[in-house]
Amino acid sequence: MRLIGIVLIVLGVLALAYGGIQYTSREKVVDLGPLQVTATKKKNIPLPPIAGGIALVTGIVLVVADRKKS
């Protein structure tokens, strides 16, 4: 339970710090026989700050609950 709490704390802090996940994709723009033109596009998956906050608080609660159990 303590390990899950620590993982949630780390994920919550990262979600709050970065605000989303960015990745790059390659797409074909032109395909004329042997001639191919591709473009790279950056895409973003936004993460709401409330999700990071919930993960952070849940992780802290799990770590504290595990300490009181021991």
Secondary structure, 3 states (H helix, E strand, C coil): CHHHHHHHHHHHHHHHHHCEEEEEEEEEEEEECCEEEEEEEEEEEECCHHHHHHHHHHHHHHHHHHHHHC
